[in-house]
Amino acid sequence: MRKMMLVAGVLVAVVWQVPAEDKKDAAKVVGTWSVTAEEKDGKQQTAEGIKDKQVKITRDTITCMDK
């Protein structure tokens, strides 16, 4: 769960830094995204370990979901 929160924090930081003229492009990240890779303590996690993990991004919130 902590790793998912880190991912959400990074996404917020990236969206926050989008210049004003590119805000319309920031809307492109809105949606439900499947986690395709995860790293813990410098080691790549297995496909089974990230199975069914998702991040849902709306205009106002980022929600991390795990099985």
N, C-alpha and C positions, 0 to 999 in steps of 0.2 A: 504494500500500500504506500509506503514511504517513497518508493521509486516512481510510482504513478503520480504522486504529488510533485515530485521533481520534474517529471515530464510536463505536467500541467503548468508549473512555474516557468519553465523554459518557453512554452508556447505563449504564455501571457507576455513574457519579456519580448519575444519576437514581434508579436502583434502590436504591443505598446510602442515600439520603436519605428513603426511604419510612418513615413512622412505623410503629412496631411493630404497631399495630392494623390497619394496611393491608398488612401483609406478604402476606396471602393474595391481595391484588390484584396484588402484584408478580409473582406466578406467571403473570399474564396476558401478560407479555412473553416468556415461554419459547416458543421456536419458531424457525422459519427465516423471516427477513424479507428481502424484496427491496428493494434500494436504489432509491428512486424519485426522488431529487434529490441533487445533490452540488455543492458550491461550492469553487472553488479560486482563491486570490488575489482573492477578492471577485467572481469571475465564475462564473455558472451553467454547469455542464458540460452537454455535449450528451447526448441520449438514447443515442446510440451509445457515448459514453464511459462510461456507467454500466450498459450492458447486461450482464446476467448477473452483476452484483455482488450478493452476499447476505451477511447477518449471521445466524449461528446462535447462539442464546442458550439455554443450559441452566442448571440450578440453580447450577452451579459454574464455567462457562466461557462466554466469548464468542469466537466464531471468525469471522473475516472471510474471505470467499471471493471471488475474482476470477477471470475467465476467464483 
